Amino acid sequence: MPKNRSWVSESQAQNHKLIERFIKPYRITSGKDFSLKNIDPRDTGGLNSEDKPQAKELLARGVDWLAEQQDMLYAQDHWAVLLVFQAMDAAGKDGTIKHVTSGINPQGCTVTSYKQPSSEELDHDYLWRYMRNVPARGQIGIFNRSYYEEVLVVKVHEELLARQKLHPSLVTKKIWSDRYEDIRNYEQYLVRNGIVVLKFFLHVSKAEQKRRFMERLDNPEKNWKFSATDVAERGHWSKYHAAYEEAIRNTASKFAPWYVVPADNKWFTRLVVAAAVVDAIAELKLHYPVVGPDKRKALAAARAKLEAE
């Protein structure tokens, strides 16, 4: 059996337990009573530093398996996968995306990072710029930050809401609950059209964020990663955590679950994300298209023509 099938095929029961171990504690399908306090950013699922080589080997197997499945996803052309990543600064989004997708064919994967909206984007509804980058069938799309910024950074910095040119009559006390409803409906629309939606919040502690900021300042090769605005945003830590809690409570669902992933240990973060993606794609039961009789005849004729040259 090929090595890259081993993640889910060597022992279905054993691997299911393994995947559930790294997914179930962090998967949120109902936001009722959700609290970030219930998930420790330092958690490693019972693993310790001695288990890191095993975790990295398991991640490598998952990456290999995803590469094979992506090929089937493209060939079958029925489904698309959208992975949404949200986090506080320095939580490890870029590194997680890089490691989990390292084996995927670049032609079948797009990564879109969202910064401040342009003047053109501000002339449209707030979901417009995100809709433009939803992956096509057969593709995996990754949003590094996403439409959730509209109920996170815009909620923390309400002056940004004024830039969106909404008529004052539309900016009511219900605007955030209305946006949660918009997002739920939008995600359900995507799922009903064959787009698998997985959302990841990389949950880093304030102490670990400080450590990583200091590392960026101390290491000249990482200076480019640091921005003065990072420290300014850190000053709004409590407001951001409250906004994340509200967003997750109001948009977690069975059809578009949230994964609140402990992010103080990068090796564990990547393992959890990979396990969640593997689990979701395995549910699609992908396979290569079956070639029918007419196609087989055409293939046989092509073979005969080539052999006769």
C-alpha angles and dihedrals in degrees: 000000000000113000094235091064092058096092093073106008110052092073116354094195094045094048093044089057090046094051092044089052091058097038113033098066091053104036114103116195097158122038096203110128091354114160130176087220088073092065119064113215088213094055116124100179093255093308122123136196091281089061094055095097090052091048092050091049090051090049090051090052090051092050091052091049092049090053090056093045092049089058090054091044089057094044095048092047096196103103141044129195125218118193114192119198123194129168148136115273116290093016091126106256095143094048093046092050091047095051099041094048097037094112097043121109106252090222090065098045135062128190118200121189117198122214129166111324119258124237089259091052092048088057089064135060114285095255095050099091092049095048089058091064102044106131120258121237111290092026137105113221125194125197113202093201114349149184086317087079084076090068096032117041092020089051093048092044103037091178084077089063090063090059090061091075096229117164110254090242089065096052099082135149086266096058095106095045087047090053092049087053091048091051094047091050092045093052092047088051090053093049092048087056095054100267114133109216121203121173124199127194108189102213110209124175122241090241093053092047089055091050091052092046090052090049090054090051094046097046113068090204090060098042090099090064093060126087129180088232088065090069091043091054090047086064088067094053096126093047091050093049090050090049092050092050092051093046093050093044091053101040107033110114142155091250094049108021128189121229111205099199124194104241108183090094110049096198090058094044091056092048093053093047092048091048091051093049092046091049093050095046092045087059089063090063091215123200138165115271114272112243112229129215095267092051091047090054090051090049092049091050091050091050092050092050092051093047091051093058 
